[in-house]
Amino acid sequence: MSSSGLAARRRGTGSGLAFVVSGPSGAGKNTAINGLLARVPDLVYSVSHTTRGPRPGERDGVDYHFVSTADFDRMARAEQFVEHVIYLGDQYGTSKREMAQLAAKGLDIVLNIDAPGACTLRRDGVPGIALVFVFFAPPSLDQLGERLRARGSEGAEAIAERLRVASREIEALPIFDYLVINDTIENAVRELSAIVAAERLRISL
């Protein structure tokens, strides 16, 4: 087989590849994903829809598509999401149309969704897109609690509920392909980059 023939067997960029990054709120997923996108070419973030309000510094269409409950429910009834869940009273969903448009441009995709959404994608898949599942975790739940308190955006009761949800999310670990522990952002971004590189080199099946 020629070298060009061998290259064609590689799954590679633009073959319909999506990295599903999940983990507890406050683990640092957003910061690490931003670092990954800045470091790795031909990789783009799929912006989820949500009914929750924006936090300070968040931008519509960049961090999330912020929509009303009525609009979200309309999209869900029209089956416009590949997955959608309720998390701490707010709805989150990943748009079928957005994923298809990004894949059609020859780009690999990063998704930031919670563990129940990842379980749905593991079960149902996405036509034409190979999914890679990465669980992104803090070193410990104690450190997660410290990070949530340092964020200063929620009270003690809300933080306690997030920690309870985080404990349940960790139970979904067996459905994931990779585990990244965020001891430092630098290490986490390096490990995420290594995962992307390894999956792009995987021989297509």
N, C-alpha and C positions, 0 to 999 in steps of 0.2 A: 504494500500500500504506500502511495506517495505521501510526502509530508503534508500536502494540501488535503489529501484524503483523511489523514489522521486528524488534522485540525477540525475537519467537518464533524468528526465524532465527538468532539468536545462540546459540552452543553453550552457554556459560554454566555457572554452578554447578548441580550436581545432574543433569547430563546424562550422567553416567558418564565422568568424566575422572580419569586417574591420571598422576602425574608420577613417572617412574622415574629416580631419582638414583643414579648409579653412579660409581665412581672408586676410586683406590687407598686401601687402609687407611692411616689417618693423615693423609689430606688435609683432614680437618675436616668431613666430611659431617654427622655427628651434631650438632655445634654449630651449623652453618649451618641444618640442617633445624629444629632447635629454635627458632632465631631466626625462621625463615620462618613456623612455626606460630603463634608469638606475634604475628606482624605481620599475617597474612592471615586473614580470617574464612572460615568454612565449608570449612576445609581440615583434614584429619585424617591421622594417621600410621598406616600399616598395619604392625603389629608382626609381624616374621618369627619363624619357629621356628628353633631351632638346637640342635645337640648339644654345643656348646662350653660350658664353664663361665662363669659371670658374672665380669666384671672388677670391681674395686672401684668401688662406687657404682652399678652396674647393678642394675635391679630387674626381677624376673620379671613379664611381662605389660605392661611399660612400654618397656623397651629391646628385649627379646626375650622370646619364650616359650621358656624353657629346658626341653628335654625330653631323655629318654634316647634312646640310639641305637635301642633296640627300638621305642619309641613313634614315633620319626621314620620308621623303616623301614616300620612299619605304615601310617602316613599316606601314605607314598609309594606303597606297593603298592595302597592304596585310591584312588589318584589324587586326593588331597585338596589337592595343591599345583598352582598355575599354573606354577611353576618351582621346581626345587630343584637344588642343586649341592654339590660338595665343595670347600671352600676351606681350604688348609693343614691338611688332615686332619679338619676338622670339617664337618658338614652344615648347610646353610641352606635354608630353603624359605618360599615365600609361600603362605598359605592361600587357597584358592578361596572358602571359606565366609566368611572375614573380609572379603575384598574385596567380595563380593556384599552382605554386610550393611551395610557402610559406604556403598556406592553406593545401596542401597535407602533410606538415610536422607537422600538428597539432598546428600551431602557429596562434595567432591573429595578425592582420596587422594594421599598421598606414600609412595612405596616407596624404601627404601634397600637396594639389592642390588648384588652385584658384576657385573662386565661380562659374564661368561658367562651369568648369569641374565638380564641385559638382552637379550643376543642371543637367548636362548630366547623371551622375550616378544615381541621384534621379529619373530621368525619365526612364532610360533604365535598371538599376540594373546590377548586376553581377551574373550569374548563380552559385548557390551553396554557395554564400557568402552573409551574412546579413550585411547591411551597416548601420552605425550609423554616423550621420552628426553633426559636431561640428563647430560652427563659432567662430573664435578666433580673438578678437578685442582689439585695444588699448583703453585706457579710453576716448580718444577724438581724432578728426582729428588733432587738434593743437599739441597734444603730439606726434601723429604719424609723423607730419612734423618735429618736433624736433629730433625724433629718426632717421629719414632718413638723416637729415642734419648732425647729429653726426656720422653717419656711414661713411660719407666722400667719398663714392664711386661714387657719381653722382652729376651733376651740378643742378642749380636752375630749369632749364626747365624740366629736367627729374623728379625731385622731384615733381614739380607742376603736371606733368602728372600722377605720381603715386597717388597723392592725389585725382585727378579727378577720376581715376579708383577705388580708395578705396571708394569714395562716391557712385559709382554705385554698387560696391560689397555689400555694406551694405543693398542695396535694396533687395538682395536675402535672407535676414535673415529668412523670413517665411518658407523656404524649409528645414531649419536646425532643428535638434532635441534639441540641447543644445547651450548655449551661454557662452563662457568663456571670461571674460574681464581681460586683462593682466595688472593689476595695479602693481603687483610685480611678478617676475618669480616664487617665492616660492608658492604664492597663486595659480598661473595658473597651475603649475605642480600638486599641491594638488587637484585642481578641475578636471583636466584631469584624474588623477588617480581614483578619485571617480566615474567619468563617466564610465571608464573601468570596475571598480568593480561592478557597478550597472548593466551594460549590461551583464556581465558574470553571474550574479545572476538571470537574467530575465528568466522566464519560457518559454521554447520553444513552438512555436505555430505549 
